[in-house]
Amino acid sequence: MHYPWWYVPAVTSPMLIAIIAVLHVLVAHYAVGGGFFLAVETAYAYKTDDREYLAYLKKHAQFFILLTVVFGAITGVGIWWTIGLASPLATELLIRTFVFGWATEWVFFVLEITSAFIFFYWWGHLRPKTHIAMGWIYAWAAWISLVLITGITSFMLHPGQWLEKRTFWAGFLNPQFIPQTLARTGGAFLLSSLYVYLHASICASSQRLHDLVEQRSTRPALLGAVLIVAGGIGWYVNLPQSAEDALFAASALNIFVGLIFVCTAAVFVLLLLGPLRKPGWIRSPGFAAALLGFGVMAFATGEFIREAIRKPYVVYNVVFGNQVYAEQSELDRLRTDGYLEGGLWTRQYVRAHYPQVVLGGKEEDGRLVGGKIDGQRLLALPQADRQKLGAVIFMYHCNDCHALGQGYSAAGRLIQGWTRPMVREMIDQLHTVRFVMPPWCGTPEEAELLTDFLMSIAPPRPAGMAPEPFMQGPLVQPGEQTRSSSTGGGSK
């Protein structure tokens, strides 16, 4: 409630974050694993005095830098841009909690970029030992950046003891840290080998180079697959209960889990049948591209699931998806004072456009200051104005997960065919009707305004259906209702 809303039509802002983030991690993990590949293989080429292999590695390093440094840097900035606009409260929490972690990661990022440029642009001008050292500096700097970022992002899924201690290390060393570090390190090794296969199938100049790259990249790929499995098991074991329930309650996520198993198995089998047992397969760009495609699909699906199961939170048990702290005192304040009154931007919007609903306000320099928004006056507004204020409430309370009438998880489509009483009661019991939604954070009068707006964007019942819904009673029987003023644990 401390920031203005940001609406992304149809796609929604969380889905835009997911798209940019998935594209980034697919390249960022190659930046880590590829760094180790270049460091190890350059040392091997110097040791064996293999000039042909050194020439190929230089060509690979150029491709590597263009993809990881240029594209990776652009998408990395894109992540910060989108999360800052879509989830500003959660972003603020992460910056405040891990400010020294971010600063440390930035130091290693600068070291990473500097060493990468020296490694490539001074190729042939450095002594072999210095050149190899630059490769290793880059590789370890990139991996440490991965570890630091993993500790912060895994905190969002399971803060661990941070809720009691509120310290950097309590948040960083959370239950998800080691499993996700293992899985991401494994992903870096596996994806980098798959990128190397594809690049070699196109750019290697001889059969000997094809075979050499294939021989030396297969075992790191298999090691990566093992680390992914080990980290994935640890990830699942350490899931919060609500995240595990959200995983199995969503049909689409269940399909994605199956897709991960299928694609991972396909990569593993193809590695065994191809590069490990029958060298020479990666000479075909089609085979190499298919192998990379399966790996990318499995990794991207896993990233999407990791982001999706945090609902109803952005940061588990700390920040709800609608940018409200998951604290009883915060919910009580908004339900008592009003959702529109509780936020700086909403409060000023109402005073600027609907001063007649404010009790006790005073005009100073042409602006209304002070006073309090009155619920009964809100209900006395004309229907068009009620819908406009309902739209404001929707943008702050619902927009972070739902599109409007069309698009991803469109609110209008979700309530198509519902009666007004059904919509109104659903708002009061958001986290009861669907535990992956945060609780309602406003007054009964504001719920009426939101109902007005939702009914205005809901499509009519499909032609040929019964004119009225069969279900006309309460959504939840009185004896089954859970407490509507729950805090972060209220989704259970």
C-alpha positions in Angstrom: 0.0 0.0 0.0 3.0 2.3 -0.1 3.4 2.4 -3.9 1.3 3.0 -7.0 0.1 0.1 -9.0 1.4 -1.0 -12.4 -0.9 -2.7 -14.8 0.3 -4.9 -17.7 -2.6 -5.6 -20.0 -3.5 -9.3 -20.7 -0.1 -10.7 -19.7 -0.1 -9.3 -16.1 3.0 -8.0 -14.4 3.9 -11.3 -12.6 3.8 -13.2 -15.9 6.0 -10.6 -17.4 8.5 -11.0 -14.6 8.4 -14.8 -15.2 9.1 -14.4 -18.9 12.1 -12.1 -18.4 13.4 -14.1 -15.4 13.2 -17.4 -17.2 15.0 -16.0 -20.2 17.7 -14.6 -17.9 18.3 -17.7 -15.9 18.7 -19.9 -19.0 21.6 -17.6 -20.0 22.9 -16.9 -16.5 23.4 -20.5 -15.7 25.3 -20.9 -18.9 27.4 -18.0 -17.8 28.4 -20.0 -14.7 28.9 -23.4 -16.2 30.4 -22.0 -19.4 32.9 -20.2 -17.3 34.2 -23.4 -15.8 34.2 -25.0 -19.2 36.4 -22.3 -20.7 38.7 -22.3 -17.7 39.2 -26.1 -17.6 39.4 -26.5 -21.4 41.8 -23.6 -22.0 44.1 -25.1 -19.4 43.9 -28.5 -21.1 44.5 -27.0 -24.5 47.6 -25.1 -23.2 48.9 -28.3 -21.4 48.5 -30.4 -24.5 49.7 -27.6 -26.8 46.5 -28.1 -28.9 46.5 -25.0 -31.1 43.4 -26.1 -33.1 41.5 -26.6 -29.8 42.6 -23.2 -28.6 41.4 -21.5 -31.8 38.0 -23.2 -31.3 37.8 -22.1 -27.6 38.5 -18.5 -28.6 35.6 -18.7 -31.1 33.4 -20.2 -28.3 34.5 -17.5 -25.9 33.2 -14.8 -28.3 29.8 -16.6 -28.6 29.8 -17.0 -24.8 30.5 -13.3 -24.0 27.9 -12.1 -26.6 25.2 -14.3 -25.1 26.0 -14.1 -21.4 27.4 -10.6 -20.9 25.3 -8.7 -23.4 21.9 -10.6 -23.3 22.4 -11.7 -19.7 23.1 -8.1 -18.5 20.0 -6.7 -20.4 17.6 -9.3 -19.0 19.2 -9.0 -15.5 18.3 -5.2 -15.6 14.9 -6.2 -16.9 14.3 -8.3 -13.9 15.0 -5.4 -11.5 12.9 -3.1 -13.6 9.8 -5.4 -13.6 10.0 -6.5 -9.9 10.5 -2.9 -8.8 7.3 -1.9 -10.6 5.2 -5.1 -10.1 6.3 -6.0 -6.5 7.7 -2.8 -5.0 7.1 -3.7 -1.3 8.7 -7.2 -1.7 11.6 -5.6 -3.6 12.1 -3.1 -0.8 12.1 -5.9 1.8 14.8 -7.8 -0.1 17.0 -4.7 -0.6 16.7 -3.7 3.1 17.3 -7.2 4.4 20.1 -8.2 2.1 21.7 -4.9 1.3 25.3 -6.2 2.0 24.6 -9.4 0.1 23.5 -7.4 -3.0 26.6 -5.1 -2.6 28.9 -8.2 -2.4 27.2 -9.7 -5.4 27.8 -6.5 -7.3 31.5 -6.6 -6.5 31.7 -10.2 -7.8 29.7 -9.2 -10.9 32.2 -6.4 -11.7 35.0 -8.9 -11.2 33.2 -11.3 -13.4 32.7 -8.9 -16.3 36.3 -7.5 -16.0 37.9 -10.9 -16.0 35.7 -12.1 -18.9 36.8 -9.2 -21.1 40.4 -9.6 -20.2 40.1 -13.4 -20.9 38.7 -12.8 -24.4 40.1 -9.5 -25.7 43.7 -10.2 -24.6 43.6 -13.7 -25.9 47.1 -14.4 -27.4 48.6 -11.4 -25.5 48.8 -13.0 -22.1 51.1 -15.7 -20.8 49.3 -19.0 -20.6 49.3 -19.0 -16.8 47.8 -15.5 -16.6 45.3 -16.3 -19.3 44.2 -19.5 -17.4 44.0 -17.5 -14.2 41.7 -15.0 -15.8 39.4 -17.9 -16.8 39.3 -19.3 -13.3 38.7 -15.8 -11.7 35.7 -15.4 -14.0 34.4 -18.9 -13.3 34.6 -18.6 -9.5 33.2 -15.0 -9.5 30.3 -16.2 -11.5 29.6 -19.1 -9.2 29.8 -17.0 -6.1 27.3 -14.6 -7.7 25.0 -17.5 -8.2 25.3 -18.6 -4.6 24.6 -15.1 -3.3 21.5 -14.6 -5.5 20.3 -18.1 -4.7 20.4 -17.4 -0.9 18.2 -14.3 -1.5 15.7 -15.7 -3.9 15.3 -19.0 -1.9 14.5 -16.8 1.1 11.3 -15.7 -0.8 10.1 -19.3 -0.7 11.1 -20.1 2.8 12.5 -17.4 5.1 13.3 -19.9 7.8 14.3 -18.4 11.1 14.3 -14.9 9.7 10.8 -14.3 11.0 12.1 -14.6 14.6 15.6 -13.2 14.3 15.3 -10.7 11.4 19.1 -10.9 10.6 20.9 -11.3 7.4 22.3 -14.7 8.0 19.0 -16.1 9.4 17.4 -15.1 6.1 20.3 -16.1 3.8 20.9 -19.5 5.3 17.3 -20.6 4.9 16.1 -24.2 4.5 15.9 -23.8 0.7 19.4 -22.4 0.3 21.5 -25.6 0.0 19.0 -27.5 -2.1 18.6 -24.7 -4.6 22.3 -24.0 -4.7 22.9 -27.7 -5.6 20.2 -27.6 -8.2 21.4 -24.4 -9.8 25.0 -25.5 -9.8 23.9 -28.7 -11.5 21.8 -26.7 -13.9 24.8 -24.6 -14.8 26.9 -27.6 -15.6 24.2 -29.4 -17.6 23.0 -26.3 -19.6 26.6 -25.2 -20.4 27.4 -28.7 -21.8 24.2 -28.5 -23.9 25.1 -25.0 -25.2 28.7 -26.3 -25.9 27.3 -29.3 -27.9 25.2 -27.0 -30.1 28.0 -24.5 -30.7 30.5 -27.3 -31.5 28.1 -29.0 -33.9 28.0 -25.7 -35.9 31.4 -24.2 -35.4 33.9 -27.0 -34.8 36.1 -27.3 -37.9 37.0 -31.0 -37.8 35.8 -34.4 -36.7 38.5 -34.5 -34.1 37.3 -31.3 -32.5 33.7 -32.6 -32.4 34.8 -35.8 -30.7 37.1 -33.9 -28.2 34.4 -31.5 -27.2 31.9 -34.3 -26.9 34.2 -36.4 -24.8 35.2 -33.7 -22.4 31.7 -32.2 -21.9 29.6 -35.3 -21.3 30.7 -36.1 -17.8 30.1 -32.5 -16.5 26.6 -32.8 -18.1 25.9 -36.0 -16.2 27.2 -34.6 -13.0 24.9 -31.6 -13.5 21.9 -33.9 -13.9 22.8 -35.7 -10.7 23.1 -32.4 -8.8 19.8 -31.2 -10.2 18.0 -34.4 -8.9 19.6 -34.1 -5.5 18.8 -30.4 -5.2 15.3 -31.0 -6.5 14.6 -33.6 -3.8 15.9 -31.3 -1.1 13.8 -28.5 -2.6 10.6 -30.5 -2.3 11.4 -31.8 1.2 11.9 -28.3 2.4 8.8 -26.7 0.8 6.5 -24.9 3.2 3.1 -26.6 3.6 1.2 -24.0 1.7 3.6 -24.1 -1.2 3.3 -27.9 -1.4 -0.5 -27.7 -1.3 -0.5 -25.0 -4.0 1.7 -27.3 -6.2 -0.7 -30.2 -6.0 -3.9 -28.1 -6.1 -3.1 -26.5 -9.5 -3.8 -28.8 -12.5 -1.5 -26.8 -14.8 1.4 -27.1 -12.3 0.8 -30.9 -12.1 1.2 -31.1 -15.9 4.3 -29.0 -15.7 5.8 -31.3 -13.0 5.2 -34.2 -15.4 6.8 -32.2 -18.2 9.9 -31.7 -16.1 10.3 -35.5 -15.5 9.8 -36.2 -19.2 12.2 -33.6 -20.4 14.9 -34.4 -17.8 14.6 -38.2 -18.6 14.9 -37.4 -22.3 18.1 -35.4 -21.7 19.6 -38.1 -19.5 18.7 -40.9 -22.0 20.0 -38.9 -25.0 23.3 -38.2 -23.1 23.7 -41.9 -22.4 22.8 -43.1 -25.9 24.6 -40.4 -27.7 27.7 -38.6 -26.4 28.6 -41.2 -23.7 28.1 -44.5 -25.6 28.2 -43.5 -29.2 30.4 -40.4 -29.7 29.7 -38.5 -32.9 26.0 -37.7 -32.4 26.6 -34.0 -31.7 28.1 -33.5 -35.2 24.4 -33.2 -36.2 23.1 -29.7 -35.3 19.6 -31.1 -35.2 20.5 -33.6 -32.5 22.4 -31.0 -30.5 19.5 -28.5 -30.8 17.0 -31.1 -29.7 19.1 -32.0 -26.7 19.4 -28.3 -25.7 15.7 -27.8 -26.3 14.8 -30.6 -23.9 17.1 -29.1 -21.3 15.8 -25.6 -21.7 12.2 -26.8 -21.5 12.9 -28.7 -18.3 14.8 -25.9 -16.7 12.3 -23.2 -17.7 9.3 -25.2 -16.4 11.1 -25.7 -13.1 11.7 -22.0 -12.8 8.0 -21.3 -13.5 6.9 -23.7 -10.9 9.3 -22.3 -8.3 7.8 -18.9 -8.8 4.2 -20.0 -9.0 3.9 -22.0 -5.7 4.7 -19.0 -3.4 1.0 -17.9 -3.6 -0.6 -16.2 -1.8 2.7 -14.7 -0.9 5.5 -12.9 -2.7 7.7 -13.6 0.3 6.4 -16.6 2.2 4.6 -15.5 5.4 6.0 -12.0 5.1 4.4 -10.2 2.1 1.1 -11.1 0.4 0.9 -11.1 -3.4 -1.1 -7.8 -3.2 1.8 -5.9 -1.6 0.4 -6.0 2.0 2.4 -7.2 4.9 1.1 -10.6 6.2 0.7 -9.3 9.7 -2.5 -9.3 11.8 -2.0 -5.7 12.8 -1.7 -4.6 9.2 -4.9 -6.5 8.1 -6.8 -5.1 11.1 -5.7 -1.6 10.3 -6.9 -1.8 6.6 -10.1 -3.5 7.6 -10.9 -0.8 10.2 -9.6 2.4 8.5 -10.3 1.2 5.0 -8.1 0.0 2.1 -8.4 3.3 0.3 -7.5 5.2 3.4 -4.7 2.8 4.2 -2.4 3.6 1.3 -0.7 6.9 0.4 -1.6 6.8 -3.3 -5.2 5.6 -2.9 -5.8 8.1 -0.1 -4.6 11.0 -2.3 -6.5 9.8 -5.3 -9.8 9.8 -3.4 -9.2 13.2 -1.9 -8.3 14.7 -5.4 -11.3 13.1 -7.3 -14.0 12.5 -4.7 -13.6 15.1 -1.9 -17.3 14.7 -1.0 -16.6 11.3 0.6 -14.0 12.6 3.1 -15.2 13.6 6.6 -13.3 16.3 8.4 -10.9 17.3 5.6 -9.6 20.8 5.2 -8.6 22.6 2.0 -5.1 23.9 1.9 -3.6 25.5 -1.2 -6.4 24.0 -3.4 -5.9 20.5 -2.0 -7.9 18.5 0.5 -5.9 17.4 3.5 -6.7 15.4 6.6 -10.1 13.9 7.4 -11.1 10.3 6.8 -12.9 8.5 3.9 -16.4 7.6 5.0 -17.8 4.2 3.9 -21.4 5.3 3.8 -20.5 8.3 1.5 -18.7 5.9 -0.8 -21.9 3.9 -1.2 -23.9 7.1 -1.9 -21.8 7.8 -5.0 -23.4 7.3 -8.5 -22.9 3.9 -9.9 -20.3 5.0 -12.4 -18.1 6.5 -9.7 -18.5 3.5 -7.5 -17.2 1.4 -10.4 -14.3 3.7 -10.9 -13.2 3.5 -7.3 -13.8 -0.3 -7.5 -11.3 -0.3 -10.4 -8.8 1.5 -8.2 -9.3 -1.1 -5.4 -8.9 -3.9 -8.0 -5.6 -2.4 -9.3 -4.1 -2.4 -5.9 -5.6 -5.5 -4.3 -6.0 -7.9 -7.3 -3.9 -6.6 -10.2 -0.7 -8.4 -9.1 -2.3 -11.7 -10.0 -5.2 -11.1 -12.3 -5.9 -9.4 -15.6 -9.2 -7.7 -16.2 -11.7 -9.1 -18.6 -9.2 -10.9 -20.9 -5.8 -12.3 -20.4 -3.9 -14.4 -17.9 -6.1 -15.4 -14.9 -8.6 -12.7 -16.0 -10.9 -11.8 -13.1 -13.9 -11.2 -15.4 -13.7 -14.7 -16.9 -13.2 -16.3 -13.5 -16.6 -15.0 -12.3 -18.4 -15.3 -15.6 -22.0 -16.3 -14.8 -21.8 -15.5 -11.1 -24.6 -13.5 -9.4 -23.7 -10.4 -7.5 -24.3 -12.0 -4.1 -21.9 -14.7 -5.0 -19.2 -12.2 -6.0 -19.8 -10.1 -2.9 -19.5 -13.1 -0.6 -16.4 -14.4 -2.4 -14.6 -11.1 -1.7 -15.2 -11.4 2.0 -13.8 -14.9 2.0 -11.0 -14.7 -0.6 -8.6 -17.0 1.3 -11.4 -19.4 2.2 -12.7 -19.8 -1.3 -9.2 -20.3 -2.7 -6.3 -20.6 -0.3 -3.8 -19.3 -2.8 -5.4 -15.9 -2.6 -4.6 -13.4 0.1 -7.4 -12.4 2.6 -9.6 -9.4 1.9 -8.0 -6.2 3.2 -10.8 -3.7 3.1 -14.1 -2.6 4.6 -17.5 -4.0 3.7 -18.3 -0.8 1.9 -15.1 -1.1 -0.2 -16.1 -4.7 -1.0 -19.3 -3.3 -2.4 -17.3 -1.0 -4.7 -15.1 -3.9 -5.9 -18.2 -6.0 -6.5 -19.6 -3.2 -8.7 -16.4 -3.1 -10.8 -16.1 -6.9 -11.1 -19.7 -7.3 -12.2 -19.0 -4.6 -14.9 -16.1 -6.6 -16.4 -17.7 -10.0 -16.2 -18.9 -11.4 -19.5 -22.5 -12.5 -19.6 -23.5 -16.1 -19.1 -22.9 -18.2 -22.3 -25.9 -18.5 -24.6 -27.8 -21.8 -24.1 -26.9 -22.1 -20.4 -29.5 -22.0 -17.6 -30.4 -18.3 -16.9 -29.4 -18.4 -13.3 -26.6 -20.4 -11.6 -27.7 -23.5 -9.8 -25.7 -22.5 -6.7 -27.5 -19.5 -5.1 -26.6 -20.1 -1.5 -23.5 -19.1 0.3 -20.2 -20.3 -1.1 -19.2 -21.7 2.2 -21.6 -23.1 4.8 -21.6 -21.1 8.1 -20.1 -24.0 10.1 -17.3 -24.4 7.6 -16.1 -20.8 7.5 -12.5 -20.1 8.6 -11.5 -17.0 10.3 -11.6 -14.1 7.8 -9.0 -12.0 9.7 -6.2 -14.5 9.4 -2.6 -13.5 9.1 0.1 -15.1 7.0 -1.0 -18.5 8.2 -4.6 -17.8 7.1 -4.3 -19.6 3.9 -4.4 -22.9 5.8 
